């Protein structure tokens, strides 16, 4: 595996509905041997409790141990960072991560990032990715979208941020919620250049070369 493939991915979950997207993405990244910096907003913890039956600890160190066991991460592969941990690597452009995903992303987080706010580590990490011209993917989950939301998305898209709303397709004929979740996670992994076999690719009977 080359050094680029070993670079960490920053994954942030905020308080939009769709916790399953973020957890499945985390699972896939760890399975693919990618190091992960994981950030979770306070609202995201509330949504996790509402949308899953998982009893995930709230403190970063305990959460890191729990998630590492849950997803069989190797020692040191997963680092859970506190919301106000301003000394964390992701708060500076000197870190070596080249990709960040906010999944799911609230429109509040969208607005903060679009306007350069950095009131917590998630917003600061995103701000760093933008100023360093690295890849930032925002999986916005809201409906309907107001003109303010759309303007914020357009503003970010124009400077290179990938806006990927959690709008799954159905041409793969999903039979479960997991299938629907995997559709979105597969698209994110494609942008991260992480190999996967979550869904069949359009027009291909055999994508083993991917």
C-alpha positions as CSV (number, residue, x, y, z in Angstrom):
1,X,0.0,0.0,0.0
2,X,1.4,3.4,-1.0
3,X,1.9,6.3,1.4
4,X,-1.0,8.3,-0.1
5,X,-3.4,5.4,0.6
6,X,-2.3,5.5,4.2
7,X,-3.1,9.2,4.7
8,X,-5.9,9.7,7.3
9,X,-9.4,10.8,6.5
10,X,-11.2,13.3,8.7
11,X,-14.8,12.2,9.3
12,X,-17.2,14.5,11.1
13,X,-20.8,13.7,12.1
14,X,-23.2,16.5,12.9
15,X,-26.8,16.5,14.1
16,X,-28.7,16.0,10.9
17,X,-30.8,12.9,10.6
18,X,-28.9,10.1,8.9
19,X,-26.5,8.8,11.6
20,X,-26.4,5.5,9.7
21,X,-24.5,7.1,6.8
22,X,-21.7,8.3,9.1
23,X,-21.4,5.1,11.0
24,X,-21.3,3.0,7.8
25,X,-18.7,5.2,6.3
26,X,-16.6,4.9,9.4
27,X,-16.9,1.2,9.3
28,X,-15.9,1.1,5.6
29,X,-12.9,3.4,6.0
30,X,-11.6,1.3,8.9
31,X,-12.1,-1.9,7.0
32,X,-10.1,-0.4,4.1
33,X,-7.2,0.2,6.5
34,X,-7.6,4.0,6.3
35,X,-6.6,5.9,9.5
36,X,-9.5,8.1,10.6
37,X,-9.8,11.3,12.7
38,X,-13.4,11.1,14.0
39,X,-15.3,14.2,15.2
40,X,-18.8,14.1,16.6
41,X,-20.9,17.2,17.5
42,X,-23.1,17.3,20.6
43,X,-26.2,17.2,18.5
44,X,-24.9,14.2,16.6
45,X,-24.6,12.3,19.8
46,X,-28.3,13.0,20.5
47,X,-29.3,11.9,17.0
48,X,-27.2,8.7,17.4
49,X,-29.2,7.8,20.5
50,X,-32.4,8.5,18.7
51,X,-31.7,6.7,15.5
52,X,-29.7,3.7,16.7
53,X,-29.7,1.2,19.5
54,X,-25.9,1.6,20.1
55,X,-24.8,2.6,23.5
56,X,-21.8,4.7,22.4
57,X,-19.9,6.5,25.3
58,X,-19.9,10.3,25.1
59,X,-16.3,10.9,26.2
60,X,-13.7,10.9,23.3
61,X,-11.3,8.3,24.8
62,X,-14.1,5.9,25.8
63,X,-15.8,6.4,22.4
64,X,-12.6,5.7,20.7
65,X,-12.2,2.4,22.5
66,X,-15.8,1.4,21.9
67,X,-15.7,2.2,18.2
68,X,-12.4,0.5,17.8
69,X,-13.8,-2.7,19.2
70,X,-17.0,-2.4,17.3
71,X,-15.3,-2.0,13.9
72,X,-12.2,-4.1,14.6
73,X,-9.8,-1.1,14.1
74,X,-6.1,-1.8,14.5
75,X,-4.3,0.0,17.4
76,X,-4.0,3.7,16.6
77,X,-6.1,3.6,13.4
78,X,-9.0,5.6,14.9
79,X,-8.6,8.8,16.8
80,X,-11.7,10.4,18.3
81,X,-11.2,14.1,18.9
82,X,-13.1,16.4,21.3
83,X,-15.2,19.2,20.0
84,X,-12.9,21.8,21.7
85,X,-9.6,20.0,21.3
86,X,-7.9,22.9,19.6
87,X,-4.5,21.2,19.9
88,X,-5.7,18.3,17.7
89,X,-3.7,17.8,14.4
90,X,-6.8,18.7,12.3
91,X,-6.8,22.2,13.7
92,X,-3.7,23.0,11.6
93,X,-2.8,22.8,7.9
94,X,0.3,20.9,8.9
95,X,-1.6,17.7,9.2
96,X,-1.3,15.1,6.4
97,X,-5.0,14.4,5.8
98,X,-6.1,15.2,2.3
99,X,-9.8,14.4,2.6
100,X,-12.5,15.4,5.0
101,X,-16.2,14.3,5.0
102,X,-19.0,15.9,7.0
103,X,-21.6,13.1,7.1
104,X,-24.4,13.8,7.8
105,X,-24.1,17.6,7.6
106,X,-26.6,20.0,9.1
107,X,-27.5,23.2,7.3
108,X,-26.2,25.0,10.4
109,X,-22.7,23.4,9.9
110,X,-23.0,24.2,6.2
111,X,-23.7,27.8,7.0
112,X,-20.8,28.1,9.5
113,X,-18.3,26.6,7.0
114,X,-19.6,28.6,4.1
115,X,-19.0,31.8,6.1
116,X,-15.6,30.8,7.6
117,X,-16.7,30.4,11.2
118,X,-14.6,28.2,13.4
119,X,-16.5,27.9,16.7
120,X,-15.7,24.2,17.2
121,X,-13.1,21.7,15.9
122,X,-15.4,20.4,13.1
123,X,-15.8,23.9,11.6
124,X,-12.1,24.6,12.1
125,X,-11.0,21.4,10.4
126,X,-13.3,22.2,7.5
127,X,-11.8,25.7,7.3
128,X,-8.3,24.2,7.2
129,X,-9.3,21.9,4.3
130,X,-10.6,24.8,2.3
131,X,-7.7,27.1,2.9
132,X,-5.2,24.3,2.1
133,X,-7.2,23.5,-1.1
134,X,-7.8,19.9,0.0
135,X,-10.9,17.8,-0.6
136,X,-14.0,18.5,1.5
137,X,-17.2,16.5,1.0
138,X,-20.4,17.7,2.7
139,X,-23.3,15.2,2.9
140,X,-26.1,17.6,3.5
141,X,-29.3,16.1,4.9
142,X,-32.3,18.5,4.9
143,X,-35.5,18.9,3.1
144,X,-36.9,21.1,1.7
145,X,-33.9,23.4,1.1
146,X,-34.3,27.1,1.5
147,X,-32.7,29.7,-0.7
148,X,-30.2,30.3,2.1
149,X,-29.2,26.6,2.1
150,X,-28.8,26.6,-1.7
151,X,-26.8,29.8,-1.7
152,X,-24.4,28.4,0.9
153,X,-24.0,25.2,-1.1
154,X,-23.3,27.2,-4.3
155,X,-20.8,29.4,-2.5
156,X,-18.9,26.3,-1.3
157,X,-19.2,24.4,-4.6
158,X,-17.7,27.4,-6.5
159,X,-14.5,27.1,-4.4
160,X,-14.2,23.3,-4.9
161,X,-16.1,21.8,-2.0
162,X,-18.1,18.7,-3.1
163,X,-21.7,19.0,-2.1
164,X,-23.2,15.5,-1.9
165,X,-26.8,15.6,-0.5
166,X,-28.0,12.3,1.0
167,X,-30.2,11.6,-2.0
168,X,-30.0,7.8,-2.7
169,X,-30.8,6.3,-6.1
170,X,-33.1,3.3,-6.4
171,X,-32.0,1.8,-9.8
172,X,-30.0,-0.8,-7.8
173,X,-33.3,-2.0,-6.4
174,X,-32.6,-1.8,-2.7
175,X,-34.4,-4.3,-0.5
176,X,-33.3,-2.9,2.9
177,X,-32.4,0.4,4.7
178,X,-28.7,-0.9,4.6
179,X,-28.9,-1.0,0.8
180,X,-30.1,2.6,0.7
181,X,-27.3,3.7,3.1
182,X,-24.7,1.9,1.1
183,X,-25.7,3.7,-2.1
184,X,-24.6,7.1,-0.5
185,X,-21.6,5.7,1.3
186,X,-20.4,4.1,-2.0
187,X,-20.5,7.5,-3.7
188,X,-18.5,9.0,-0.9
189,X,-15.9,6.2,-1.0
190,X,-15.5,6.8,-4.8
191,X,-14.6,10.4,-4.2
192,X,-12.1,9.3,-1.5
193,X,-10.6,6.8,-4.0
194,X,-11.3,3.9,-1.6
195,X,-12.2,0.6,-3.2
196,X,-15.4,-1.0,-2.3
197,X,-18.0,-3.5,-3.4
198,X,-21.1,-1.9,-1.8
199,X,-23.1,-1.5,-4.9
200,X,-22.9,-2.5,-8.6
201,X,-21.6,0.2,-10.9
202,X,-23.9,1.6,-13.6
203,X,-23.6,-0.3,-16.9
204,X,-21.1,-2.8,-15.6
205,X,-21.7,-6.5,-15.1
206,X,-18.3,-7.0,-13.5
207,X,-16.4,-4.3,-11.7
208,X,-13.7,-6.4,-10.1
209,X,-11.1,-4.2,-11.8
210,X,-12.4,-1.2,-9.7
